[in-house]
Amino acid sequence: MFNDEGVSVESDLAKSEIKWALFDEILKFKDLWLLIYSRSGYMTLPTSDMTEECKLFIEQKILSPKKIV
């Protein structure tokens, strides 16, 4: 789930929330994006079902100037 604060992901095992300020870059491939954070972690994001509006929102949040958290 994406919101103004960051990204939330959940599975049967755990829930994780990552603030936008922690993401460093987006690596874009044909069918997925890798959202890179903390220089050693990444989140795989399939893009096939994402709207252009959603993609733009993510790009703006990650590529905008960072605020210290």
BELKARA-V256727 format. One record per backbone hydrogen bond with DSSP energy under -0.5 kcal/mol. NH is the residue of the N-H (numbers start at 1). CO is the residue of the C=O. Records with the same first field share a line. If there is no record, write none. Layout:
BEGIN
NH=CO + CO
END
This chain:
BEGIN
3=6
7=18
8=1
9=16
11=14
16=9
18=7
20=5
22=19
23=20
24=36
25=36
27=34
28=26
29=32
33=45
34=27
35=33 + 43
36=25 + 34
37=41
38=22
40=37
41=37
43=35
45=33
47=31
48=31
50=47
55=51
56=52
57=53
58=54
59=55
60=56
61=57
62=58
63=59
64=60
END
